[in-house]
Amino acid sequence: MFRVHRNIRRILDLLSGFNIRATFFMLGCVAESDPELAKIITDGGHEIASHGYSHRLVFELSPAEFRSEIRRTSELLESQTGQRPIGFRAPRWSLNMNTTPWAFHILADEGYLYDSSLNPLPGVGNTKGSRAPFRLHTECGDLMELPPLVAHTPLTNLPVGGGWGLRLFPASMICNAVDKYNALSWPAVLFIHPREVDPEGPRLDLSPLKGFAAYGTRKDVTPRLKRLFARFSFTTMKELAATCQSAY
């Protein structure tokens, strides 16, 4: 947990330097192991959202287990920060409109107002899925879906909005993708993991493909973020969802 805490501090310092507020999707198990961390984040003016409790993939959980995970995380984060999370992102993009439609109903029933789990990329999502925010209707209420940024090409969508793609693809390509989204009045949702500001951190023993997906070239994403922060305006997912409620 030491490295997670230190890397979050690095990210907070970087955001503060550009006067940017962001959203942190936090695991319940991390919040439980480091009870001060969520409060440090919210004291900096940032939003805390849920990443589930254990990082188990949603399609590996029963509906009851999924509800238990998100409720446990919500209650834990609220007890630590005084703020109940209203946003959710599934571990490894493991929500799916076809295989786990029940999860969206549970999220709405548990008081969540937005989700950011449907990634329009090959392998982890539906390349024909919406790249723009859209409203998800459930029997328990509506959710705003806020997909991450991708670069659309004639062959497929490319992961320029986060992870290894944010570190690997040319900065000009990423900026061009953001400009195209903004020209359509779409928000460009970017994401990073704490490990991506810690290039010397330990690596898990993964297969070559999974290792590349997790670590890419393992370059520090900080210089890339500084360039993006200097050029574009950013806000929290909570504020973005509120804006999209009236626009979509």
C-alpha positions as a printed NumPy array, in Angstrom:
array([[  0.   ,   0.   ,   0.   ],
       [  2.979,   2.326,   0.467],
       [  3.533,   2.667,  -3.277],
       [ -0.17 ,   3.291,  -3.958],
       [ -0.263,   6.029,  -1.307],
       [  2.947,   7.638,  -2.579],
       [  1.802,   7.5  ,  -6.21 ],
       [ -1.574,   9.038,  -5.364],
       [  0.3  ,  11.859,  -3.628],
       [  2.315,  12.364,  -6.816],
       [ -0.866,  12.553,  -8.882],
       [ -2.459,  14.975,  -6.428],
       [  0.583,  17.247,  -6.575],
       [  0.495,  17.171, -10.374],
       [ -3.201,  18.047, -10.486],
       [ -2.722,  20.823,  -7.959],
       [ -0.003,  22.367, -10.092],
       [ -2.501,  22.807, -12.927],
       [ -5.467,  23.644, -10.658],
       [ -7.347,  20.578, -11.945],
       [ -9.96 ,  18.573, -10.083],
       [-10.322,  14.918, -11.036],
       [-12.198,  11.742, -10.164],
       [-10.5  ,   8.851,  -8.377],
       [-12.16 ,   5.454,  -8.845],
       [-11.13 ,   3.74 ,  -5.644],
       [-11.192,   0.101,  -4.596],
       [-12.87 ,  -0.582,  -1.28 ],
       [-10.044,  -2.894,  -0.22 ],
       [ -7.521,  -0.086,  -0.789],
       [ -9.627,   2.364,   1.209],
       [ -9.885,  -0.183,   4.005],
       [ -6.129,  -0.825,   4.046],
       [ -5.263,   2.891,   3.925],
       [ -8.09 ,   4.693,   5.767],
       [ -6.569,   8.171,   5.304],
       [ -6.204,   8.044,   1.541],
       [ -9.784,   8.742,   0.417],
       [-10.015,  11.737,   2.758],
       [ -6.73 ,  13.117,   1.433],
       [ -8.184,  12.944,  -2.071],
       [-11.487,  14.634,  -1.248],
       [ -9.765,  17.275,   0.893],
       [ -7.953,  18.252,  -2.3  ],
       [-11.29 ,  19.014,  -3.955],
       [-11.453,  15.815,  -5.968],
       [-14.265,  13.302,  -6.386],
       [-14.201,   9.776,  -4.994],
       [-16.01 ,   7.157,  -7.063],
       [-16.259,   3.376,  -6.766],
       [-14.106,   0.77 ,  -8.477],
       [-15.757,  -2.042,  -6.548],
       [-14.318,  -3.644,  -3.447],
       [-12.05 ,  -6.519,  -4.428],
       [-11.25 ,  -5.921,  -8.137],
       [-13.109,  -9.113,  -9.022],
       [-14.51 ,  -8.944, -12.533],
       [-18.224,  -8.231, -12.66 ],
       [-19.055, -11.221, -14.847],
       [-17.456, -13.483, -12.23 ],
       [-19.882, -12.198,  -9.568],
       [-23.486, -13.097,  -8.945],
       [-25.937, -10.173,  -8.772],
       [-26.005, -10.538,  -4.972],
       [-22.203, -10.513,  -4.765],
       [-21.988,  -7.472,  -7.025],
       [-24.502,  -5.576,  -4.917],
       [-22.594,  -6.508,  -1.77 ],
       [-19.297,  -5.287,  -3.272],
       [-20.551,  -1.887,  -4.375],
       [-22.61 ,  -1.328,  -1.224],
       [-19.653,  -2.215,   0.996],
       [-17.416,   0.171,  -0.954],
       [-19.999,   2.977,  -0.914],
       [-20.502,   2.728,   2.831],
       [-16.758,   2.584,   3.475],
       [-15.949,   5.615,   1.309],
       [-18.829,   7.595,   2.786],
       [-17.659,   6.828,   6.329],
       [-14.142,   8.031,   5.477],
       [-15.003,  11.143,   3.457],
       [-18.607,  12.084,   4.21 ],
       [-19.339,  11.691,   0.49 ],
       [-21.219,   8.732,  -0.926],
       [-19.902,   7.822,  -4.386],
       [-22.281,   8.287,  -7.311],
       [-19.982,   6.966, -10.049],
       [-18.682,   3.495, -10.876],
       [-16.063,   1.946, -13.131],
       [-15.815,  -1.816, -13.391],
       [-12.468,  -3.558, -12.936],
       [-10.924,  -4.299, -16.343],
       [-14.025,  -2.987, -18.181],
       [-15.939,  -6.092, -17.082],
       [-19.44 ,  -4.636, -17.438],
       [-21.256,  -5.591, -20.618],
       [-24.687,  -4.743, -21.964],
       [-25.163,  -8.339, -23.127],
       [-23.646, -10.489, -20.373],
       [-24.186,  -8.344, -17.259],
       [-27.232,  -6.134, -17.958],
       [-28.44 ,  -6.756, -14.41 ],
       [-25.456,  -4.82 , -13.023],
       [-26.742,  -1.514, -14.398],
       [-30.071,  -2.023, -12.618],
       [-28.23 ,  -2.681,  -9.354],
       [-26.043,   0.403,  -9.762],
       [-29.092,   2.604, -10.262],
       [-30.895,   0.94 ,  -7.362],
       [-27.893,   1.588,  -5.086],
       [-27.977,   5.3  ,  -5.883],
       [-25.327,   5.563,  -8.574],
       [-25.884,   8.261, -11.19 ],
       [-23.191,   7.451, -13.747],
       [-21.017,   4.617, -15.001],
       [-17.79 ,   4.678, -17.029],
       [-17.253,   1.003, -17.801],
       [-18.316,   0.553, -21.436],
       [-15.119,   0.904, -23.432],
       [-15.539,   0.969, -27.249],
       [-12.35 ,  -1.016, -27.849],
       [-11.7  ,  -4.46 , -29.315],
       [-11.123,  -7.178, -26.741],
       [-12.533,  -5.294, -23.761],
       [-15.728,  -3.85 , -25.205],
       [-17.818,  -3.227, -28.291],
       [-16.081,  -1.329, -31.089],
       [-19.514,  -0.376, -32.424],
       [-20.547,   1.003, -29.054],
       [-21.1  ,   4.695, -28.522],
       [-18.031,   6.88 , -28.14 ],
       [-20.214,   9.73 , -26.86 ],
       [-21.972,   9.859, -23.477],
       [-25.412,   8.319, -23.502],
       [-28.275,   7.628, -21.165],
       [-28.811,   4.076, -19.918],
       [-32.391,   3.265, -18.952],
       [-32.921,   0.727, -16.173],
       [-35.958,  -0.386, -14.232],
       [-34.47 ,   1.41 , -11.213],
       [-33.728,   4.709, -12.953],
       [-31.34 ,   6.176, -15.513],
       [-27.547,   6.142, -15.531],
       [-25.295,   8.362, -17.612],
       [-22.684,   6.27 , -19.394],
       [-19.377,   8.12 , -19.9  ],
       [-17.064,   6.08 , -22.165],
       [-13.301,   6.691, -22.198],
       [-11.588,   8.452, -25.088],
       [-10.602,   6.351, -28.107],
       [ -9.177,   7.312, -31.505],
       [-11.498,   6.166, -34.267],
       [ -9.786,   4.754, -37.376],
       [-11.138,   2.922, -40.456],
       [ -9.869,  -0.366, -39.018],
       [-10.722,  -0.083, -35.324],
       [-10.726,   2.172, -32.277],
       [ -7.393,   2.758, -30.559],
       [ -6.862,   3.159, -26.77 ],
       [ -5.407,   6.656, -26.674],
       [ -7.382,   7.699, -23.584],
       [ -5.546,   5.747, -20.936],
       [ -3.314,   2.849, -19.959],
       [ -0.492,   1.835, -22.263],
       [ -2.072,   3.699, -25.185],
       [ -1.875,   7.054, -23.418],
       [  1.848,   6.464, -22.872],
       [  2.652,   4.876, -26.239],
       [  0.779,   6.715, -28.996],
       [  2.154,  10.078, -30.204],
       [  0.995,  13.067, -28.187],
       [ -0.191,  14.731, -31.388],
       [ -2.468,  11.754, -32.066],
       [ -3.983,  11.956, -28.592],
       [ -4.499,  15.725, -28.837],
       [ -6.093,  15.279, -32.25 ],
       [ -8.524,  12.714, -30.806],
       [ -9.474,  15.118, -28.006],
       [ -9.984,  17.928, -30.528],
       [-12.28 ,  15.728, -32.621],
       [-14.372,  14.844, -29.568],
       [-14.613,  18.466, -28.498],
       [-15.635,  19.546, -32.021],
       [-18.593,  17.171, -31.641],
       [-19.313,  18.531, -28.124],
       [-18.235,  15.203, -26.652],
       [-16.1  ,  15.064, -23.504],
       [-12.779,  13.242, -23.793],
       [-12.481,  11.009, -20.716],
       [ -8.868,  10.192, -19.818],
       [ -7.71 ,   7.748, -17.15 ],
       [ -4.478,   6.588, -15.511],
       [ -3.477,   4.102, -12.817],
       [ -1.225,   5.027,  -9.863],
       [  1.469,   2.693, -11.166],
       [  1.803,   4.821, -14.306],
       [  3.578,   7.595, -12.387],
       [  5.915,   4.988, -10.85 ],
       [  8.064,   3.623, -13.705],
       [ 10.387,   1.831, -11.291],
       [  7.576,  -0.029,  -9.526],
       [  7.407,  -3.844,  -9.366],
       [  5.758,  -5.822, -12.147],
       [  3.499,  -8.844, -11.881],
       [  4.617, -12.012, -13.639],
       [  2.174, -11.903, -16.559],
       [  2.086, -13.357, -20.053],
       [  3.708, -11.113, -22.712],
       [  0.33 ,  -9.92 , -24.009],
       [ -1.157,  -9.24 , -20.574],
       [  2.108,  -7.681, -19.451],
       [  2.053,  -5.252, -22.352],
       [ -1.597,  -4.405, -21.725],
       [ -0.828,  -3.703, -18.069],
       [  2.523,  -1.958, -18.371],
       [  3.172,  -1.089, -22.03 ],
       [  6.641,   0.404, -22.283],
       [  6.362,   1.391, -18.595],
       [  7.299,   5.003, -19.314],
       [  6.252,   7.571, -16.749],
       [  2.974,   9.116, -17.923],
       [  3.677,  12.397, -16.092],
       [  5.258,  14.301, -19.027],
       [  2.348,  13.314, -21.261],
       [ -0.163,  14.451, -18.651],
       [  1.567,  17.808, -18.229],
       [  1.228,  18.446, -21.954],
       [ -2.461,  17.546, -21.938],
       [ -3.164,  19.51 , -18.761],
       [ -1.566,  22.617, -20.239],
       [ -3.637,  22.428, -23.413],
       [ -7.11 ,  21.27 , -22.326],
       [ -9.607,  21.944, -19.534],
       [-10.631,  19.162, -17.152],
       [-13.267,  18.531, -14.509],
       [-14.628,  15.703, -12.376],
       [-16.806,  12.925, -13.739],
       [-19.542,  14.032, -11.345],
       [-19.672,  17.476, -12.942],
       [-19.407,  15.947, -16.389],
       [-22.345,  13.621, -15.69 ],
       [-24.449,  16.531, -14.46 ],
       [-23.71 ,  18.449, -17.665],
       [-24.526,  15.436, -19.81 ],
       [-27.834,  14.896, -18.006],
       [-29.191,  18.02 , -19.679],
       [-27.375,  17.58 , -22.991],
       [-28.143,  13.922, -23.782]])
